[in-house]
Amino acid sequence: MINGEHRTASAGATIADVLAALALDPRAVVVEHNREILRDRASYGVRGVQRGDVLEVVHFVGGG
């Protein structure tokens, strides 16, 4: 589940893989994985996602 929508990911996918599939720059988002905010973006490439996991992805928006 990503931002309230059911999604599928390949077996063995990491958070970085999910972000890439969504065409999201990991430097421009904050990810919450199963209610835990991931403060270390380096973990995106090693932290796997499993069936039933919940991701919330928040984009940074600039402007004035």
QUIKAPE-V191177 format. One record per helix or strand of 2 or more residues. SS is the DSSP state (H for helix, E for strand). FROM is the first residue (numbers start at 1). LEN is the number of residues. If there is no record, write none. Layout:
BEGIN
ss | from | len
SS | FROM | LEN
SS | FROM | LEN
END
This chain:
BEGIN
ss | from | len
H | 15 | 7
H | 26 | 3
E | 29 | 5
E | 36 | 3
H | 41 | 5
E | 55 | 5
END
